């Protein structure tokens, strides 16, 4: 993680990163935003693992509802997987005046792999081409849908060790080979860039104008004029929670955030010190 933070500082970019995070003996589906100084300015966890994820991952706590952070390039936010479909989390992000959103998606099979009665909701096309643009026009944000590209060797490594040399088993994973569905959408849900090839490995870039957010929000701002908080409101508890409460502390209701507990708040060494270590 320190290497990734150092790389962000060297490149002078913001990074939204999704990863599996361990705390104690439990795994969590985590996301962070790193700023051009290499500092972690947002840390959250998926609040509810989806379907079979429940067998492996724990749940995020109240501080995971802080999904948007103010930066010099706009209010940046991100959600994980089917969180991008959750209307309550969309409303929460709207209320934080989000302007640029990262809809982080894992590898899904393509629609061609479906067999009745498999639901159409659990495929790459739906996540990147239906859910993501819907997020864009419902919230009025520039919305990115990063997607992993799977190589044949990568598909092989996803198999149990006993099957990795079984070409028939590898062929069975062929549906997800390549399968890149990265997309970028304007605040009105229209594509901002031509779809890259499904085997494209690299970065594609779009110049954005945050004034375009206003064009969509003038019509329907669900974090402002197009809501009726006197009639309908979302109750949000952003307090971090832990299993232990120290009654001797000055404020027993104050908990360390998950960012602090896993040490992501620790500063990087100055760049010159990192260069000396390389030498």
RAWO-V89539 format. One record per backbone hydrogen bond with DSSP energy under -0.5 kcal/mol. NH is the residue of the N-H (numbers start at 1). CO is the residue of the C=O. Records with the same first field share a line. If there is no record, write none. Layout:
NH = CO, CO
//
This chain:
5 = 1
6 = 2
7 = 3
8 = 4
9 = 5
10 = 6
11 = 7
12 = 8
13 = 8
15 = 34
17 = 15, 32
19 = 30
21 = 19, 28
23 = 26
25 = 23
26 = 23
27 = 56
28 = 21
30 = 19, 28
31 = 44
32 = 17
33 = 42
34 = 15
35 = 39
38 = 35
40 = 264
41 = 33, 39
42 = 33
44 = 31
46 = 29
53 = 50
54 = 51
55 = 52
56 = 53
57 = 53
58 = 27
60 = 46
62 = 239
64 = 61
65 = 62
66 = 63
67 = 65
69 = 76
71 = 74
74 = 71
76 = 69, 74
77 = 100
78 = 67
79 = 102
81 = 79, 104
83 = 80
84 = 81
85 = 82
86 = 83
87 = 85
90 = 86
91 = 87
92 = 88
93 = 89
94 = 90
95 = 91
96 = 92, 93
97 = 94
98 = 93
99 = 75
100 = 75
101 = 142
102 = 77
103 = 101, 144
104 = 79, 102
105 = 146
113 = 110
114 = 111
118 = 115
122 = 119
124 = 109
127 = 123
128 = 124
129 = 125
130 = 126
131 = 126
132 = 127
134 = 130
135 = 131
136 = 132
137 = 133
138 = 134
139 = 135
140 = 136
141 = 136
142 = 99
143 = 185
144 = 101
145 = 183
150 = 178
151 = 149
155 = 151
156 = 152
157 = 153
158 = 154
159 = 156
163 = 160
164 = 160, 161
166 = 163
167 = 165
170 = 166
171 = 167
172 = 168
173 = 169, 170
174 = 171
176 = 173
177 = 174
178 = 150
179 = 177
180 = 198
183 = 145
185 = 143
186 = 190
189 = 186
192 = 184
193 = 184
196 = 182
200 = 197
202 = 200
212 = 209
213 = 210
214 = 210
215 = 211
216 = 212
217 = 213
218 = 214
219 = 215, 216
220 = 216
222 = 220
224 = 221
226 = 221
227 = 224
231 = 228
232 = 228
235 = 233
236 = 234
238 = 236
247 = 245
249 = 246
254 = 251
255 = 253
261 = 257
262 = 258
263 = 260
264 = 259
265 = 259
266 = 263
273 = 270
274 = 270
275 = 271
276 = 272
277 = 273
278 = 274
279 = 275
//
